[in-house]
């Protein structure tokens, strides 16, 4: 609840940023709260449900990401021409309302309650030192995963607008289509992982993304690009749909509330440069950093 309230408040405040420097500071603080949410939410879910349903619920849980992306795409499609980018940030504060539901309906997991009765504040670092190999593996795994997802999502709307010269309406429509694919992929491969295993499901979904690349990038019109985007995100989020269960099952006992989110976000940090990996891109100058925002 603290994470949700913090990132909602910082999201709202971002709409009032007077300069790019202030906006970057607000987004850095926002990232702390968002980074704390995934690991705790995934752990709460996986510790509460029966083990035999983890694959399906993992896919459903991870489908929340493209579902939110889908709602954001619809908001962009319908509201951006009316409220602009500042208004979009303010609309992004609405998740704060979820706190009322969590407070009244969601209980702590049995694992968390049992662990709380015998706290050991030094257990985290002792456990991490004891499982150095596992930590390195999961960080590298999540680095690759974040390159996989952000590399296929974050710049795609810009690619459609700038390189393909599509209108905001067309870009928003394609975003809706590919997020539907992402939701279906996460649920499908999360469920499949119960039959063939977590690692095999991840590998299969990842390999399926490779032959989709020409359709996803080089198609001539919006219909084929939308199909390519749908199939790409079906594969990408199909692999991601296994991750909440896989990370929690790899996590050592006693630090399950920290380990999945810590390794996920550390991998996310290592992959964060993917948006700037363009040959010949100019560096950002201090003057740009201090320029006023419209």
C-alpha angles and dihedrals in degrees: 000000000000091000093050094048092048097049092044092053092046091047090054092046091052089069089065097049109137096196139021090250091058091046091053091050091050091048091050090054089044089055092058091058095042091047090053094051102061099053095045093044093048092048093048090052098045093045092052104047128071112269093240091062097049096101095054095041090046089057091046092048094050089044085068088076096059089037088059089043088052092053090047090051091052090048090050090048094049107027111026094082088053105040105022126213095309091055090049090058090051092050087052089069092073095096087077086081089066089071091074090058093046091049094051104034112023121082128196115267118259090241091054093048092050092048092048090061092065108030121186112187094192094051094091097062094037090053094046091051090049091052102040093139092053091048092052092047095050094045091051090045092052092044089058091044093052092049086051097051104032091041091058099038117030101059097030095091089049090049090052093048101039105029099030096033093224121163124251088254093055093045091050091049093051089048090055091050096050092047090054086054090049093053092049092046094051093051094042097052094037088058092042091054089068088063105036102023134260098273095046091050091051093049093046094050092046093051091050089061093063101070090044093064097089092050091044097051111016103042114125102225141034095256094058092041089053090051090049091048091049093051093043094053091042087061098038096048089038088065091042091051089072095050102083091055094039096051093045092049090050092047116105115244115265097031100055091119091058109027101066095046094041095052093040094053094042088055088047089054092051090050095044094099092066092098092060098044094113123128113247096007112157118243120246113259126216089244090059091049092056099042118120117254119238 
